Amino acid sequence: MATISAPARPEPAHAKKAAPKRGTDTPFKRRLPLLPALLFVVAVTQLPFVLTVFYSFQSWNLVRPGSRHFVGLQNYIDVFADSTFLGALLNTVVLTVVCVFFSLLLGLGLAILLDRKFLGRGVVRTLLITPFLILPAAGALLWKTTMFDPTYGLLHFVFGTDVDWLSEFPLAAVMAQVVWQWTPFMMLLILAGLQSQPKDVLEAASVDGAGRWRTFTAITLPHLSRFLQLATLLGAIYIVNSFDAIFLMTQGGPGTASTNLPFYIYQRAFQGFDIGQSSAMGVIVVILTMIVATFALRLMFRTFSVQGGAK
């Protein structure tokens, strides 16, 4: 016998969902809450840079009132003809390359040690991170008074010499302090990379008879390449702007032996009161930093895309 199904009951009017109106949710409205933050960032970062570029085309020394006038590119010509600026540029490159290399190397070694399980690993990790948590000014004063002092410093008691390290080896002394402070940062990034490494791959390599060095060079090091590149990029961007250590430990001396670009710009702006040339130096430093950072970012993103495609 055929059954007769009951007719479907219509849904009440209040149960029907109103269709969303098209055209009301535009990309501009979605990004509108970000507008105050964007305006703040532009006002704090971009407007001062625009003023710096404007001042770099002016000859303006605060010691000589009324001397401000437009000179075009003359400040840039004078900057590149300044032997002190070229020496500071060389010191900046040497300081950045050496500090990034040694802090990265030491950070890699410490990260490998901390990746193993042992008693008190948490305490050791906390102690190794401590230098990065100290203020740069406090760290510079600590090294100046407790390490490099020719009479009461630790190096004096260890080596038994009266060498004035800050006078005879000023740039090397600054490098030692910067490496000490930035090694924990490198260590944390590399340790994150080591802990993200899949354990089954290491176990398979061990089963296949690969030794520790072979496993490290063939598996671990390629896996860490993106972390090493990121650590190098961030470390270089921050170390190239080192100012506290040089200002508090050597004052750029003896002479200009340890002067880098940030300290030399400070001298020309706040001691020589030369707004025009110091602004030109600042613009040159920003442009050079952007070129290096852009090249490093492209290399890093290319590595990410290649490794992502290989997976």
Secondary structure, DSSP 4 states (H G I P E B T S, - for coil): -PPPPPPPPPPPGGGSPPPPPTTSS-HHHHHGGGHHHHHHHIIIIIHHHHHHHHHHTEE-BTTSTT--EE-TTHHHHHHHT-HHHHHHHHHHHHHHHHHHHHHHHHHHHHHHHHTS--TTHHHHHHHHHHHHHS-HHHHHHHHHHHTS-TTTSHHHHHH-----HHHHSHHHHHHHHHHHHHHHHHHHHHHHHHHTS-HHHHHHHHHTT--HHHHIIIIIHHHHHHHHHHHHHHHHHHHTT--HHHHHHTTT-STTTT--HHHHHHIIIIIS-BHHHHHHHHHHHHHHHHHHHHHHHHHHHHHHHHHHHH-
